[in-house]
């Protein structure tokens, strides 16, 4: 049993896929399969269920998985301590983030953190807030940047920064509004582009409409987009209007590519949070990063 085999087990369990684990570990899929097979042969037990329903850990696999996580954590602590001693802290931080923080908040944090720790590297994953929270609950990741809260005894949140959703339209597009405010009924007359389900942006819109007994079905939704950049491009090309984060359109507003309007009667203000696990200890490098995030937003 060696470290690489244990690390492979952790990644296969995390992604429930040999091919995704191979990609993350920069290995070939046959190499990943060999690592698991050799581990099972050495221990004389099956660690992973392989069937049509997908990949999951057996009971033996779950027992070893917990120890593998602990061993990986000890390795990270050792490397961090040695780096501190030599004055060259190294390591890899995996950061999961919903689309708006990923594009418009996290890069500034990384720039600041990299000034203090230039040898640290990063793995950046963009996911919906819901998926990030689920991954934390399932112990696949330790923290992530999200645009909404889900109450769980396994998760806590650090409040970071505020945001507001606005309606956007092409710069020269004529739309009925009063001093920069638009009525919900007027939005119903427009072709609307929405984010896909799972997005915290969409969740906030739906929750506010529900408070006014308004259904999404009453709007002329022509498309559901994966991310804010796609939404902006579609709007700029005149395909419709959309509701999006104010933080995502700063450049487009400054360069007269889009216009934005506040929506009457809807409270579309929200907060971004750093969600983190309450059930697992952080590696020293993760702890250093989280402390830096807190300091970054307290300035």
C-alpha angles and dihedrals in degrees: 000000000000135000096256091056092051091047089051091052090053093050094046089051091046097051097027086223135094092208094051091046090051091051093050093046094044090238133124118258092244089054091053091049090049092051091054093042093050090048091051092047092050094048095039094229140096111253102178132044110222114192143124091279091063137255125319138157120262119224089267089048092053091052092050092042092062091051091045090055090050092049091050090049091051090051091052091049091050093050091047093050092048090048091050090050093050094041093242112101111193136173145108125273118199111211124189118192141168116245103268097047089041093058104029110023112026096057090060091049092050092049090053094044093047091057088064097034108030095167096058118106129203142218109203121199123185114206140148115276090245092055092048092053091047090051091052091049090050090050092241092124133015101219145355144177113256140174098220143028131247113190112238134152087226097057137061129185138220113208108229118166143339130249140177132210118229136181113254130201135170111285096248096037115118113226130169110256141142116228093328095317124110130198122236090235090058091052089056088063091058132077104255129208114202136190117248124264114282093042114124088219091059092043092056092048092049094046092051092047090050089057088060093042090246120144125211086230088073091066127080097243110183100173145013114214131201099222145008096257090059090047092052093049092050092050093046089053089055099249093132145296128287145188113242145155116288087223091061097059105046094111094041091052093047092050094045094245096123139019124214133209134188116236117237119237095009121105100213097166117121144162133239118226142191103231115201141175121262093192104059132053118242123239112250090254092051090049090051090050094049091048088051091052091052091049091045093060096039094062 
